[in-house]
Amino acid sequence: MTTTTESPRWFKSSYSNNGGTCVEIATNLAIPHGIVPVRDSKRPGGPVLTVTANAFAGLVTGIKTGDLGTA
């Protein structure tokens, strides 16, 4: 895992309807550090999942193309 002292700049999707089931991401660390931190918007002080930028890009692509299915 990459360690950085740069602070994540958190944001929610503009598609979020504030229903309380949102995630926040910090893409500002993707290019300089190759990571995308993800957290639960209801628990900003809670745990953060850090994924590689490539894995996150694959997730976004899968969502856009519908290749991930629905639950």
Buried (B, 14 or more C-beta within 10 A) or exposed (E): EEEEEEEBEBEEEEEBEEEEEBBBBBBBBBEEBEBBBBBBBEEEEEEBEBBBBEEBEBBEEEEEEEEEEEE
